[in-house]
Amino acid sequence: MDKQDIVIEYPPMYEQIADKFDLHPSDGVIFSWGDVIYNPGDIDVGPELLAHELAHGRRQGTSKVKIIKWWRKYMDEQRFRLNEEIYGHRAEYEYLMANGNRHERRSALKHTASRLAAPLYGSMITQADAKGVLRTH
């Protein structure tokens, strides 16, 4: 697995992102910005969440211009955001299935699907549909 830097601070464009998604500093949200993960709440970033964020980082690239374009599109286009979150959540689910203990593997689909269907991402997909897209990869 690639190693990204994890920094305990707000990412560039935080105010725009926070306004768009009604985020607050205490929400414990982390952000990929190319090859850096911003963790302003200093939350525990488990390996499955790291896999999720690494997937976003790879899709963003390393150019500041490309990363900004990705974030703007992520904020403005619900379909793009859903596709990007499916991609990130698949990476998270695949990590759990490949590396989790028996209990983690057994609950991986339900747990990951519930995160994908959560209000944080705009409740863009039902949990049942999220299970379907995670399973079909």
Secondary structure, DSSP 8 states (H G I E B T S, - for coil): ----EEESS--TTHHHHHHHHT--GGG---EEETTEEE-TT-----HHHHHHHHHHHHHH-S-HHHHHHHHHHHHH-HHHHHHHHHHHHHHHHHHHHHH--HHHHHHHHHHHHHHHTSGGGTS-S-HHHHHHHHHT-
